[in-house]
Amino acid sequence: MNLTSNQSLELWRRVMVSALRRQLPDLTARQFALLLQAYMTDPPHTVRGLAADLKMSKPAVTRALDKLQQLDYLRRKTDAADRRSVLVQRTVKGSVFLIDFADSITEATKNLSP
């Protein structure tokens, strides 16, 4: 589906309004990007690797992970093979959140005006 700029913005508006109505957690763009990166790309993920992939500082990734871990969407674990490295792991709750969010995007695409 090729969307015009207005259709893209309307889709985004619908998705955001739906998220507000469903009282989903209020994630920042950085937190959401980090969550999607961890779920949409192949693991393993590390704080260092995610910072490089997203062109974010490691402290910014750590702050975003604090919120995502508090929500149980992602989990941090020290890498047993390299104790200096912190692995970022997916959770069932995070998977369910993203599946539901993807469903809301699909629903929002319905009846977009041409």
N, C-alpha and C positions, 0 to 999 in steps of 0.2 A: 504494500500500500504506500503510494507516494502522497505525502501530505504537504499542503501549502503551509506557509509560516503561520497564518491564522489558525489553521486546523491543528497544527502542532501545539500552539499555545492553548487552544481550546481543550485539547486532549489533556495537557498538563494541568490546566485549571480543574477539569473534571476529576482527575486522579487526586489532586491535592484536596479538593473539597470533600471527596469521598473519604479520604484518610482522616480529615478533621471530623467529619460526621461519625466515623467509626471509632473515634478517639484513639487512633493509633499513636504510638510514641512519637514525639516531636524530634525527629532526627535532623541534624544539620546536613548540609550538602556534603561536607567532608565525611561525616559518619556514614551517610548513605552510600557514598562512593566506595568507601572502605569495605562496607558490608557486601556490596555487589562484587567488588574485586575478589573478595575472599570466596564468594560462592560461585562466581561465574568463570573463574580461572582455576586451572588444576592445582591442587595442593602438592607439596607442602608450602605453607606460607609462613614467612617470618616477619617480624616488625621491620627489620632492615629491608627486606625484599619489597614489602608493601609500600614502604616509604619511597623507595626508588621507583617502583612502578607508577605511583600516583604523584611523584614529584612533590612529596610532602616531607617535612622534617620528621625525624624519629620522635621527638617530643609531641608533635601534632598527632602522629599516628597513635602514640600512647594515650593521649587525652581522648581521642575518638574511641579507642578500644576500651577505655575506662567505662564510658557510657554503654557501649555495645555489650560489654561483659556484665555490667549491672543489669541489663535487660535479658541476659542469657542468650544473646544472638550469636556471640562469638566467645571463645575461651582462649586464654593464654596458658602456655605450658612451657617450662624450660626444656630445651632440647637435650635429651640424655646424651647424645653423641657430641654435642658442643655446648657446654653449660653456659657459654656467653651468649648464645642465641635463644631467642624466645619464639616459639612456634605459635601461630594463630590457628585455632581449630574451629570448625563449624559446629553448630549445635542443632538439635532437632527443632527447638523453638525458633531459631533463626531461619531454618528451612521452611517451616510452616508460615512464618511471617512473610517471607519473600514469595511463596506460592500464592498466598492470599493477596499480596500486593499485585502480583502479576495478573491474577484474576480480575482485580479492580481496574487494571489498565485495559484488559480485554473488554470488560464491560463498558468502560468509558469510550472505547472506539466505536461502539454501536451508535448509529444515527448521527455520526458526524456529518455536518452539511458539506456538500461538494464545493 
